[in-house]
C-alpha cells in the first residue's frame, strides 16, 4: 500500500531507507524534517491522491493505512478530512492515540510525531507491517531491510498488540499492550450462522472494493471461490489469477472452477528456471528461509507480478479463512477448536502477513483480506465449535455458505490444498535439496530467520522443539529454564531441571535460569521475569515451546509472550505422538524416564533408557489404559541424555526411585 519511515535522535540519511522501499508506492514520495529527526513516505494511492507526510496542528503523520470507516468517523467527530490518512491525523489530534485505535475499522501502520513524543502503532492482526530499532536513537520502517541498511543489528517487528511511545527528550521507549481477547461462544443455530457469515463476508468484500483494477488470488479452492462469487455480486470487473507449475493441481482445479462460474481467469504457469530466479529475489525480500513461507511466497510473488503487469492495484486473498473457521486438519483433533483458531490468528503476523505484504508490494500491488475483517473475526471466533467441525469434517460453516451461493459440491466439499503443494512449488524445492529443503533455501539468505529462546525443561519435547527450529534456520540464542519448587506444578516440568545446565553445556548454548514457588497462576509472573531477562541479555524475538496438546501450558505461555511482545513457536503442536516418538530414535536421541505417575507404569521405568521397543510398549499402554504415548498427560517425565546437536553425551551414573 505505502511505505513509512521515521528516524529520530539519529543522523541517518532518510532517503537511503526510503529508496529501498520505493516499489511500495509509485504515486509519490516525500520526507519531512523534524527538530529531532525526519519522517518519510511513499504513496500507493487508492483513496485520494493526498501526499504524505501530513502536518496539522504541529503534529506529523506518515501512515500505511486503509481505514474503511473513515467517512463515518469524520461525520461522527465533525472532522473535515480528504481521505483516510487525513482523517487519522485529525482524529489522533482530537482524541489521542489510545482512544483512536479502537475506533478504526481497517488495516494500518503509522508513525505519529508530536513535538515531544513519537507514537507507532499497527492493526491488531498485524496486516500492515512495522519494524523498529532503539539501538541508535529510535528508527521505524515498514520493512526490516530498510533499517538494516543503516547497519542496525537489533531490529524488531512491532508486535501487533503493542503500541510504542517514544520520549524524544529522554530517548526512552515505552510499550503499551492492546487488548485482543477470545470472545465467549454464543448460542447460534446453523441456519443463523450461515446467514450472518455470508452477510458479514459480503460487507467485508464491499468495503474492500477499490476504485482501481482488481484481481483475486484464485486456486479454485473454497475460500477463493467464495470471494469470487461474492465479489461478482458487487457488479465490479475483476480477474482471477492462479499460479503453479505446468499441470499442477491448482491450475487444473482453478480452470474447472472458473469455467463453472464463468470467471475471467489468468493462469500463470511457472517454469523451473522462473522459480530459481524468483527465489533469489523473494527470500532476501522476506529475509526468511522458512519452507512454507518460501512455497506460499512464490505464489504471492508470481500472482502479484502478473497482476501488476495487467494494471491491477488490488488483489483479494482468502487468507484467514482457515484460521477463523477451523480449516486445518489438526483442528479436527483440537480439544477446544475456537482456542486453536484464536491462537492461529495471533500468529498470522509472523507466519503470513509480512511475507505477503512485502512480496505483493514489491510488485506495487496491494493484498486485501476480507476474511480478516474486524466484524467477521469477532463473530467467527464466537461461533460454537460444533458449527465449524461437524461429523469429523472441518470448515463446515464456510461449506454451508458455499452451498447457499450455488457453488457445486465438487468444489465446496474438496479438501484443503495448501498453496505450496497445489502449485507444485514444494515438490520442486524438495527435488533441488541435497539435504533438506531448509538447507537448500539457506543459500539465498544465509542469516538466521530470527533470534529465539528455547524454553527447556530437560525433557524430550523441549529439546526436540529446539532441534526442529534450529534445522529450519532459526538461531537458538539461549535456553530458558524455570526451576519450580512445586513438584506438582501443572505448568512446568519439574524433575531434574537442575540438569539443564549440563544440557546447555552439551549444546554450547547459554542458559538463563529463574526460580518459582510453583503457585498456580503466580508462576506465570516468574515466567515473565525469566523471559524479560532473556530479552535484555540476548535480544530475543521469540520463544520455542515443546507443547504437544496441552492448552493449559500453551495458552499461558502465549499470554506471557503477548504481554512481552514475543513471537511463539510450538513446532510439535498436535503431532502424532506415536510417530513423533519413533522419529526421536531415528534421529539418535537418548532419553531416560525420570518419573512416572500413571497406571501401567512401575518403578522399573524410572532410569530406563528408552528404546524403540519401549515405544511399542507405550502404544500398547495407550490402547489398554489410555495413556499418552509421549507422556503429554503427565504420565511420565523424561530427561534427554543425547540429541543431534549435543557436542557431548550426558551419562547417567546413578538415580534414585
C-alpha positions as CSV (number, residue, x, y, z in Angstrom):
1,X,0.0,0.0,0.0
2,X,2.7,2.5,1.1
3,X,6.0,2.8,2.9
4,X,6.6,4.6,6.1
5,X,10.0,5.5,7.7
6,X,11.0,7.5,10.7
7,X,14.4,8.3,12.1
8,X,14.6,10.1,15.5
9,X,17.6,11.3,17.5
10,X,19.9,9.9,14.9
11,X,21.8,11.4,11.9
12,X,20.9,8.7,9.3
13,X,20.0,9.8,5.8
14,X,16.3,9.1,5.4
15,X,16.4,9.0,1.6
16,X,18.6,5.9,1.8
17,X,16.0,3.8,3.6
18,X,13.1,5.2,1.7
19,X,14.7,4.4,-1.7
20,X,14.9,0.8,-0.7
21,X,11.1,0.7,-0.3
22,X,10.4,2.6,-3.5
23,X,8.3,-0.2,-5.0
24,X,5.7,0.1,-2.2
25,X,4.4,3.3,-3.7
26,X,4.8,4.8,-7.2
27,X,2.3,7.6,-6.7
28,X,4.5,9.9,-4.7
29,X,7.4,10.1,-2.3
30,X,8.3,12.8,0.2
31,X,10.1,13.5,3.5
32,X,9.6,15.9,6.4
33,X,12.5,17.1,8.6
34,X,11.7,17.5,12.3
35,X,13.6,19.2,15.1
36,X,14.7,15.8,16.4
37,X,14.7,13.7,13.2
38,X,12.7,13.1,10.0
39,X,9.9,11.0,8.5
40,X,9.3,9.8,5.0
41,X,6.6,8.2,2.9
42,X,6.0,6.6,-0.4
43,X,2.4,6.6,-1.7
44,X,0.3,3.8,-3.3
45,X,-2.9,5.9,-3.8
46,X,-6.3,4.2,-3.7
47,X,-8.3,6.7,-1.6
48,X,-7.5,10.2,-2.9
49,X,-4.1,11.3,-4.1
50,X,-3.0,13.0,-0.9
51,X,0.8,13.2,-0.4
52,X,2.3,12.4,2.9
53,X,3.8,13.3,5.4
54,X,0.8,15.1,6.7
55,X,1.1,18.1,9.1
56,X,-1.7,19.5,11.2
57,X,-1.5,21.5,14.5
58,X,2.2,20.9,14.7
59,X,1.9,17.1,14.6
60,X,3.1,14.9,11.8
61,X,1.7,11.6,10.4
62,X,3.0,9.1,8.0
63,X,0.6,6.2,7.5
64,X,0.2,3.0,5.6
65,X,-3.5,2.6,6.0
66,X,-6.8,1.6,4.6
67,X,-9.5,2.8,7.0
68,X,-12.8,1.6,5.8
69,X,-15.0,3.7,8.2
70,X,-13.1,7.0,7.8
71,X,-16.0,8.9,6.4
72,X,-18.3,7.7,9.2
73,X,-15.7,8.8,11.8
74,X,-15.3,12.1,10.1
75,X,-19.0,12.7,10.3
76,X,-19.3,11.4,13.9
77,X,-16.4,13.6,15.2
78,X,-17.2,16.6,12.9
79,X,-13.9,16.4,11.1
80,X,-13.3,17.6,7.6
81,X,-11.0,15.0,6.0
82,X,-9.9,14.4,2.4
83,X,-9.1,10.7,2.8
84,X,-8.5,8.1,5.4
85,X,-4.9,9.2,6.4
86,X,-6.1,12.8,6.8
87,X,-8.9,11.6,9.0
88,X,-6.5,9.5,11.0
89,X,-4.3,12.5,11.8
90,X,-7.2,14.7,12.7
91,X,-8.7,12.0,14.9
92,X,-5.3,11.5,16.7
93,X,-5.1,15.2,17.3
94,X,-8.7,15.3,18.6
95,X,-9.0,12.2,20.9
96,X,-5.4,10.9,21.2
97,X,-3.8,7.7,20.2
98,X,-5.2,5.2,22.7
99,X,-8.8,6.3,22.1
100,X,-8.4,6.4,18.3
101,X,-7.2,2.8,17.8
102,X,-10.4,1.0,18.9
103,X,-12.4,3.3,16.6
104,X,-10.6,2.2,13.4
105,X,-12.1,-0.4,11.1
106,X,-9.4,-1.3,8.7
107,X,-5.7,-2.1,8.4
108,X,-3.0,0.4,9.3
109,X,0.6,1.1,10.4
110,X,1.5,4.6,11.3
111,X,4.1,7.0,12.9
112,X,2.5,9.9,14.7
113,X,5.1,12.5,15.8
114,X,4.3,15.4,18.2
115,X,6.9,18.0,19.4
116,X,7.8,15.7,22.4
117,X,6.7,12.2,21.5
118,X,6.5,9.7,18.7
119,X,3.8,7.0,18.7
120,X,3.9,3.9,16.5
121,X,1.0,1.5,16.0
122,X,-0.4,-1.1,13.7
123,X,-3.7,-3.0,13.4
124,X,-4.3,-5.8,15.9
125,X,-3.7,-8.7,13.5
126,X,-0.6,-7.2,12.0
127,X,-1.7,-7.0,8.4
128,X,0.3,-3.9,7.8
129,X,4.0,-4.2,8.9
130,X,6.2,-2.1,11.2
131,X,9.8,-2.8,12.3
132,X,11.8,-0.7,14.7
133,X,15.1,-0.4,16.5
134,X,16.2,1.5,19.6
135,X,19.9,0.8,19.0
136,X,20.7,4.3,17.7
137,X,18.0,6.7,18.6
138,X,14.7,5.4,17.5
139,X,14.1,4.1,14.0
140,X,10.9,2.8,12.4
141,X,10.1,1.4,8.9
142,X,7.6,-0.7,7.0
143,X,10.3,-3.3,6.2
144,X,13.1,-4.8,8.2
145,X,15.8,-4.3,5.5
146,X,15.1,-0.6,5.3
147,X,16.5,-0.3,8.9
148,X,19.3,-2.8,8.4
149,X,20.7,-0.6,5.6
150,X,21.8,1.7,8.5
151,X,23.8,-1.2,10.0
152,X,21.4,-1.6,12.9
153,X,21.9,-5.1,14.4
154,X,18.8,-5.3,16.7
155,X,15.8,-4.7,14.6
156,X,12.4,-6.0,15.9
157,X,9.0,-6.4,14.4
158,X,6.4,-4.4,16.3
159,X,4.0,-6.9,18.0
160,X,0.6,-6.1,16.6
161,X,-1.0,-5.9,20.1
162,X,1.7,-3.4,21.2
163,X,1.7,0.4,20.9
164,X,5.1,2.2,21.1
165,X,5.5,5.6,22.8
166,X,8.9,7.2,22.4
167,X,10.1,10.2,24.5
168,X,12.2,12.4,22.4
169,X,13.8,14.2,25.3
170,X,14.6,11.1,27.4
171,X,15.3,8.8,24.4
172,X,13.2,6.2,26.1
173,X,10.7,3.7,24.7
174,X,7.5,2.6,26.4
175,X,5.3,-0.3,25.3
176,X,1.5,-0.3,25.8
177,X,-0.3,-3.6,25.4
178,X,-3.6,-3.5,23.4
179,X,-6.4,-6.0,24.2
180,X,-7.5,-8.7,21.8
181,X,-9.3,-11.5,23.6
182,X,-11.2,-14.6,22.6
183,X,-14.9,-13.8,22.8
184,X,-17.2,-16.4,24.6
185,X,-19.1,-18.8,22.4
186,X,-22.6,-17.8,21.5
187,X,-25.7,-19.9,21.1
188,X,-26.2,-19.7,17.4
189,X,-28.1,-22.1,15.1
190,X,-26.5,-23.5,11.9
191,X,-29.0,-21.6,9.8
192,X,-28.4,-18.2,11.5
193,X,-24.7,-18.7,11.4
194,X,-24.8,-19.3,7.6
195,X,-26.9,-16.1,7.1
196,X,-24.7,-13.9,9.3
197,X,-21.3,-15.2,8.0
198,X,-22.5,-14.7,4.4
199,X,-23.8,-11.2,5.2
200,X,-20.6,-10.2,7.0
201,X,-18.4,-11.6,4.2
202,X,-20.4,-9.6,1.6
203,X,-20.0,-6.4,3.6
204,X,-16.3,-7.1,4.1
205,X,-15.8,-7.5,0.4
206,X,-17.9,-4.4,-0.4
207,X,-15.7,-2.4,1.9
208,X,-12.6,-3.5,0.1
209,X,-13.7,-2.8,-3.4
210,X,-11.3,-0.3,-4.8
211,X,-11.7,2.4,-7.4
212,X,-9.0,0.6,-9.4
213,X,-8.4,-2.5,-11.4
214,X,-8.8,-5.6,-9.1
215,X,-8.0,-9.3,-9.1
216,X,-8.4,-12.4,-6.9
217,X,-5.7,-14.8,-5.8
218,X,-7.5,-17.9,-7.1
219,X,-6.9,-21.6,-6.7
220,X,-10.4,-22.8,-7.2
221,X,-10.5,-23.8,-3.5
222,X,-13.3,-23.0,-1.1
223,X,-12.0,-19.6,0.1
224,X,-11.1,-18.0,-3.2
225,X,-14.3,-19.3,-4.8
226,X,-16.4,-17.7,-2.1
227,X,-14.6,-14.4,-2.6
228,X,-15.0,-14.6,-6.3
229,X,-18.7,-15.4,-6.1
230,X,-19.4,-12.6,-3.6
231,X,-17.2,-10.1,-5.5
232,X,-19.2,-10.8,-8.7
233,X,-22.3,-9.8,-6.8
234,X,-20.8,-6.3,-6.4
235,X,-21.0,-5.9,-10.2
236,X,-17.4,-4.8,-10.5
237,X,-14.9,-6.2,-13.0
238,X,-12.1,-8.4,-11.7
239,X,-9.7,-11.1,-12.9
240,X,-8.8,-14.3,-11.2
241,X,-5.1,-15.3,-11.0
242,X,-3.9,-18.9,-10.4
243,X,-0.2,-19.7,-10.2
244,X,1.6,-23.0,-10.5
245,X,3.9,-25.3,-12.5
246,X,2.5,-26.8,-15.7
247,X,-0.1,-29.4,-14.9
248,X,-0.2,-28.5,-11.2
249,X,-3.4,-29.3,-9.2
250,X,-4.2,-25.7,-8.6
251,X,-4.1,-24.7,-12.2
252,X,-6.2,-27.6,-13.3
253,X,-8.7,-27.1,-10.5
254,X,-8.9,-23.3,-11.0
255,X,-9.7,-23.8,-14.6
256,X,-12.6,-26.1,-13.9
257,X,-13.9,-23.8,-11.1
258,X,-13.6,-20.6,-13.2
259,X,-15.3,-22.3,-16.2
260,X,-18.2,-23.4,-14.0
261,X,-18.9,-19.9,-12.8
262,X,-17.8,-18.0,-16.0
263,X,-15.0,-16.2,-14.2
264,X,-12.2,-14.5,-16.0
265,X,-9.0,-16.4,-15.2
266,X,-5.3,-15.9,-16.0
267,X,-3.2,-18.9,-15.5
268,X,0.4,-18.1,-14.6
269,X,2.4,-21.2,-15.5
270,X,5.9,-21.0,-14.0
271,X,9.0,-22.9,-15.2
272,X,11.7,-24.3,-13.1
273,X,14.1,-21.5,-14.2
274,X,11.4,-19.0,-13.2
275,X,11.3,-20.5,-9.7
276,X,15.1,-20.5,-9.3
277,X,15.3,-16.8,-10.4
278,X,12.4,-15.8,-8.1
279,X,13.9,-17.5,-5.1
280,X,16.9,-15.3,-5.4
281,X,14.6,-12.3,-5.1
282,X,11.8,-13.3,-2.6
283,X,14.0,-14.9,0.1
284,X,16.1,-11.8,0.6
285,X,13.0,-9.7,0.4
286,X,11.2,-11.5,3.2
287,X,14.5,-12.3,5.0
288,X,13.3,-15.7,5.9
289,X,14.1,-19.2,4.7
290,X,11.1,-20.9,6.3
291,X,10.0,-23.6,3.8
292,X,6.3,-22.8,3.9
293,X,6.9,-19.1,3.6
294,X,9.0,-19.7,0.5
295,X,6.5,-22.0,-1.1
296,X,3.5,-19.8,-0.5
297,X,5.6,-16.7,-1.2
298,X,6.3,-17.9,-4.7
299,X,2.5,-17.9,-5.3
300,X,2.1,-14.4,-4.0
301,X,5.1,-13.1,-5.9
302,X,4.1,-14.5,-9.3
303,X,0.4,-13.6,-9.0
304,X,1.1,-10.0,-7.9
305,X,3.8,-9.7,-10.6
306,X,1.4,-10.7,-13.3
307,X,-1.5,-8.6,-11.8
308,X,0.8,-5.6,-11.8
309,X,1.7,-6.2,-15.4
310,X,-2.1,-6.3,-16.2
311,X,-2.6,-2.9,-14.4
312,X,-4.1,-4.3,-11.2
313,X,-3.6,-2.3,-8.0
314,X,-5.5,-4.6,-5.6
315,X,-5.7,-8.4,-5.2
316,X,-8.2,-10.2,-2.9
317,X,-6.8,-13.1,-0.9
318,X,-8.6,-15.8,1.2
319,X,-6.0,-15.6,4.0
320,X,-7.6,-16.0,7.4
321,X,-10.4,-18.4,6.4
322,X,-8.6,-21.5,7.7
323,X,-7.7,-19.7,11.0
324,X,-11.2,-18.4,11.6
325,X,-13.3,-21.4,10.5
326,X,-11.0,-24.3,11.5
327,X,-9.7,-25.2,8.1
328,X,-6.7,-27.2,9.1
329,X,-6.7,-31.0,9.6
330,X,-5.4,-30.5,13.2
331,X,-8.5,-28.5,14.1
332,X,-10.5,-31.8,13.9
333,X,-8.3,-33.1,16.7
334,X,-8.4,-30.0,18.8
335,X,-9.9,-30.2,22.3
336,X,-11.0,-26.5,22.1
337,X,-11.5,-25.5,18.5
338,X,-12.0,-21.8,19.0
339,X,-9.0,-21.6,21.2
340,X,-6.9,-23.0,18.4
341,X,-8.4,-20.6,15.9
342,X,-7.7,-17.7,18.2
343,X,-4.1,-18.9,18.7
344,X,-3.7,-19.2,14.9
345,X,-4.9,-15.6,14.4
346,X,-2.4,-14.4,17.0
347,X,0.4,-15.9,14.9
348,X,-0.7,-14.6,11.5
349,X,1.6,-11.7,11.5
350,X,4.7,-13.9,12.0
351,X,3.6,-16.7,9.6
352,X,1.8,-14.9,6.8
353,X,1.1,-11.2,6.6
354,X,4.6,-9.8,6.5
355,X,5.6,-12.2,3.7
356,X,2.5,-11.4,1.7
357,X,2.8,-7.7,2.2
358,X,6.4,-7.4,1.2
359,X,6.1,-9.6,-1.9
360,X,2.9,-8.1,-3.2
361,X,4.2,-4.5,-2.6
362,X,7.5,-5.4,-4.3
363,X,5.2,-5.6,-7.3
364,X,3.3,-2.5,-6.3
365,X,0.1,-4.5,-5.7
366,X,-2.0,-4.4,-2.5
367,X,-3.5,-7.5,-1.0
368,X,-6.8,-7.3,0.7
369,X,-8.2,-9.9,3.1
370,X,-12.0,-9.9,3.6
371,X,-11.9,-12.9,5.9
372,X,-9.8,-10.8,8.4
373,X,-12.5,-8.1,8.5
374,X,-12.9,-6.8,12.1
375,X,-16.6,-7.6,12.5
376,X,-16.2,-11.0,10.8
377,X,-13.3,-12.0,13.0
378,X,-15.2,-11.3,16.2
379,X,-18.3,-13.1,15.0
380,X,-16.5,-16.2,13.7
381,X,-14.5,-16.6,17.0
382,X,-17.8,-16.6,18.9
383,X,-19.4,-19.3,16.8
384,X,-20.0,-22.7,18.5
385,X,-17.1,-25.1,17.7
386,X,-19.7,-27.7,16.7
387,X,-20.6,-25.5,13.7
388,X,-17.0,-25.4,12.5
389,X,-16.2,-29.1,13.0
390,X,-19.2,-31.4,12.1
391,X,-19.1,-35.1,11.7
392,X,-15.3,-35.0,11.8
393,X,-15.1,-32.6,8.9
394,X,-13.7,-29.1,9.1
395,X,-14.7,-25.7,7.9
396,X,-18.4,-26.6,7.9
397,X,-19.7,-23.0,8.3
398,X,-18.0,-21.9,5.1
399,X,-19.1,-25.1,3.2
400,X,-22.7,-24.2,4.2
401,X,-22.1,-20.7,2.8
402,X,-20.7,-22.0,-0.4
403,X,-23.7,-24.3,-1.0
404,X,-26.0,-21.4,-0.4
405,X,-24.1,-19.4,-3.0
406,X,-24.7,-22.2,-5.5
407,X,-21.1,-23.5,-5.6
408,X,-21.1,-27.1,-6.8
409,X,-20.3,-29.8,-4.3
410,X,-17.2,-30.9,-6.2
411,X,-15.7,-27.6,-5.2
412,X,-17.4,-26.9,-1.8
413,X,-16.5,-30.3,-0.4
414,X,-13.0,-30.6,-1.7
415,X,-10.2,-31.0,0.9
416,X,-7.8,-28.1,1.5
417,X,-4.8,-27.9,-0.8
418,X,-2.1,-25.7,0.7
419,X,-0.7,-23.3,-1.9
420,X,2.8,-24.6,-1.7
421,X,1.5,-28.1,-2.6
422,X,-1.2,-27.2,-5.1
423,X,1.2,-25.1,-7.1
424,X,3.9,-27.8,-7.2
425,X,6.4,-25.5,-5.7
426,X,7.1,-27.5,-2.6
427,X,7.9,-30.6,-4.6
428,X,10.2,-28.6,-6.8
429,X,12.1,-27.2,-3.8
430,X,12.4,-30.7,-2.4
431,X,13.9,-32.0,-5.6
432,X,16.5,-29.3,-5.5
433,X,17.5,-30.2,-2.0
434,X,20.5,-32.4,-1.5
435,X,19.9,-32.4,2.3
436,X,16.8,-30.6,3.5
437,X,14.5,-28.0,2.0
438,X,15.6,-25.5,4.7
439,X,19.3,-26.2,3.8
440,X,18.6,-25.6,0.2
441,X,16.8,-22.2,0.8
442,X,19.6,-21.1,3.2
443,X,21.8,-20.3,0.2
444,X,19.5,-17.4,-0.7
445,X,19.6,-15.9,2.7
446,X,22.4,-17.3,5.0
447,X,21.4,-15.3,8.1
448,X,19.1,-16.9,10.7
449,X,15.3,-16.2,10.4
450,X,15.0,-15.0,14.0
451,X,16.7,-15.0,17.4
452,X,14.8,-17.4,19.7
453,X,14.9,-18.5,23.3
454,X,14.1,-22.2,23.9
455,X,12.0,-22.9,27.0
456,X,13.8,-26.1,28.1
457,X,12.9,-28.4,31.0
458,X,15.4,-31.1,30.3
459,X,12.7,-33.4,28.8
460,X,12.4,-34.7,25.3
461,X,9.7,-32.3,24.0
462,X,11.5,-29.1,24.7
463,X,14.8,-30.4,23.3
464,X,13.1,-31.8,20.2
465,X,11.3,-28.5,19.6
466,X,14.6,-26.7,19.9
467,X,16.2,-29.0,17.3
468,X,13.3,-28.6,14.9
469,X,13.6,-24.8,14.9
470,X,17.4,-24.9,14.6
471,X,17.0,-27.2,11.5
472,X,14.7,-24.6,10.0
473,X,17.4,-21.9,10.2
474,X,16.4,-20.2,13.4
475,X,19.1,-19.1,15.8
476,X,18.7,-20.6,19.3
477,X,20.2,-17.6,21.1
478,X,19.7,-19.0,24.6
479,X,17.9,-21.6,26.7
480,X,15.5,-20.5,29.4
481,X,14.6,-22.7,32.4
482,X,12.2,-22.1,35.3
483,X,13.1,-24.2,38.3
484,X,9.9,-24.8,40.3
485,X,9.8,-25.7,44.0
486,X,6.4,-27.3,43.4
487,X,6.8,-30.9,42.2
488,X,3.1,-31.0,41.3
489,X,3.2,-27.9,39.0
490,X,0.6,-28.2,36.2
491,X,2.5,-25.6,34.2
492,X,6.1,-26.7,34.3
493,X,8.1,-29.9,34.1
494,X,9.9,-30.2,37.5
495,X,12.1,-33.3,37.8
496,X,15.8,-32.7,37.2
497,X,15.6,-29.2,35.8
498,X,18.9,-28.6,37.5
499,X,20.4,-30.9,34.9
500,X,19.5,-28.4,32.1
501,X,22.8,-26.7,32.8
502,X,24.6,-29.9,31.6
503,X,22.4,-29.9,28.5
504,X,23.3,-26.3,27.9
505,X,27.0,-27.1,28.0
506,X,26.4,-30.1,25.7
507,X,24.6,-27.8,23.2
508,X,27.0,-24.9,23.6
509,X,24.1,-22.5,24.2
510,X,23.9,-20.1,27.1
511,X,21.3,-20.7,29.8
512,X,19.0,-18.2,31.5
513,X,17.6,-19.5,34.8
514,X,14.9,-18.3,37.2
515,X,13.1,-19.9,40.1
516,X,9.4,-20.1,41.1
517,X,7.5,-21.4,44.0
518,X,5.1,-23.0,41.5
519,X,2.0,-21.4,42.9
520,X,-0.8,-21.7,40.3
521,X,-1.0,-18.6,38.0
522,X,1.6,-16.8,40.1
523,X,4.2,-18.9,38.4
524,X,3.4,-17.0,35.2
525,X,4.8,-13.9,36.7
526,X,8.0,-15.8,37.3
527,X,7.9,-17.0,33.7
528,X,7.5,-13.3,32.6
529,X,10.6,-12.3,34.6
530,X,12.6,-15.2,33.1
531,X,11.7,-14.2,29.5
532,X,12.3,-10.5,30.3
533,X,15.8,-11.5,31.4
534,X,16.3,-13.3,28.2
535,X,15.1,-10.3,26.2
536,X,17.5,-8.0,27.9
537,X,20.5,-10.3,27.8
538,X,20.1,-11.7,24.3
539,X,17.6,-9.5,22.4
540,X,15.4,-12.5,21.6
541,X,12.5,-12.1,19.2
542,X,10.5,-15.2,20.1
543,X,10.2,-18.3,22.3
544,X,10.1,-22.0,21.4
545,X,7.8,-24.3,23.4
546,X,7.6,-28.1,23.4
547,X,3.8,-28.1,23.8
548,X,2.1,-31.0,22.1
549,X,-1.5,-31.0,23.2
550,X,-1.7,-29.1,26.5
551,X,-3.9,-26.0,26.0
552,X,-3.2,-25.1,29.7
553,X,0.5,-24.8,29.1
554,X,0.5,-23.3,25.6
555,X,-2.1,-20.6,26.1
556,X,-0.4,-19.4,29.3
557,X,3.0,-19.2,27.6
558,X,1.3,-17.4,24.7
559,X,-0.3,-14.9,27.1
560,X,3.0,-14.0,28.7
561,X,4.7,-13.7,25.3
562,X,1.8,-11.4,24.1
563,X,2.5,-9.1,27.0
564,X,6.2,-9.1,26.3
565,X,5.9,-8.7,22.5
566,X,7.5,-12.1,21.7
567,X,6.6,-14.5,19.0
568,X,5.7,-18.0,19.9
569,X,6.8,-21.2,18.1
570,X,5.3,-24.6,19.0
571,X,6.6,-26.9,16.2
572,X,5.3,-30.1,17.9
573,X,1.7,-28.9,18.3
574,X,-0.7,-31.7,17.5
575,X,1.9,-34.0,16.1
576,X,1.0,-37.7,16.1
577,X,2.6,-38.9,19.4
578,X,3.5,-42.4,18.2
579,X,5.1,-41.2,15.0
580,X,6.9,-38.4,16.9
581,X,8.4,-40.8,19.5
582,X,9.6,-43.2,16.7
583,X,11.2,-40.2,14.9
584,X,13.3,-39.3,18.0
585,X,15.1,-42.7,17.9
586,X,15.7,-42.4,14.2
587,X,17.4,-39.1,14.9
588,X,19.6,-40.6,17.6
589,X,18.1,-39.3,20.8
590,X,19.0,-41.0,24.1
591,X,16.1,-40.5,26.5
592,X,15.6,-41.7,30.1
593,X,12.4,-41.7,32.2
594,X,12.9,-39.5,35.3
595,X,9.5,-40.0,36.9
596,X,6.2,-41.9,36.4
597,X,2.7,-41.1,37.6
598,X,0.1,-43.2,35.8
599,X,-1.5,-46.7,35.7
600,X,0.6,-49.1,33.8
601,X,4.0,-47.7,34.9
602,X,6.0,-49.1,37.7
603,X,9.4,-48.2,39.2
604,X,11.2,-50.3,36.6
605,X,10.5,-47.5,34.1
606,X,12.5,-44.9,36.2
607,X,16.1,-44.6,35.0
608,X,15.3,-46.7,31.9
609,X,16.9,-45.6,28.6
610,X,14.1,-45.8,26.2
611,X,14.3,-48.0,23.1
612,X,12.1,-48.3,20.0
613,X,10.6,-51.4,21.6
614,X,9.6,-49.3,24.6
615,X,7.6,-47.0,22.2
616,X,5.6,-50.1,21.2
617,X,5.0,-50.8,24.9
618,X,3.8,-47.3,25.3
619,X,1.4,-47.7,22.4
620,X,0.1,-50.9,24.0
621,X,-0.5,-49.0,27.2
622,X,-2.3,-46.3,25.3
623,X,-4.7,-48.9,23.8
624,X,-5.1,-50.6,27.2
625,X,-5.4,-47.8,29.7
626,X,-5.5,-44.6,27.6
627,X,-2.1,-43.1,28.4
628,X,-0.4,-40.6,26.1
629,X,2.4,-42.3,24.2
630,X,4.5,-39.1,24.5
631,X,3.5,-38.6,28.2
632,X,1.7,-35.4,27.3
633,X,-0.8,-36.1,30.1
634,X,1.9,-36.2,32.8
635,X,2.1,-40.0,32.8
636,X,5.9,-39.8,32.8
637,X,8.7,-37.2,32.6
638,X,11.9,-37.6,30.7
639,X,15.5,-36.5,30.6
640,X,17.5,-36.2,27.3
641,X,21.0,-37.6,27.6
642,X,21.9,-37.2,23.9
643,X,20.5,-35.4,20.9
644,X,21.7,-34.4,17.4
645,X,23.1,-31.1,18.4
646,X,24.7,-32.3,21.6
647,X,28.5,-32.0,21.4
648,X,28.9,-34.3,24.4
649,X,26.7,-37.1,25.7
650,X,25.3,-37.0,29.3
651,X,26.0,-40.2,31.2
652,X,23.5,-41.4,33.8
653,X,25.7,-42.9,36.6
654,X,23.1,-43.4,39.3
655,X,19.5,-42.5,40.1
656,X,17.0,-42.7,42.9
657,X,13.5,-44.1,42.6
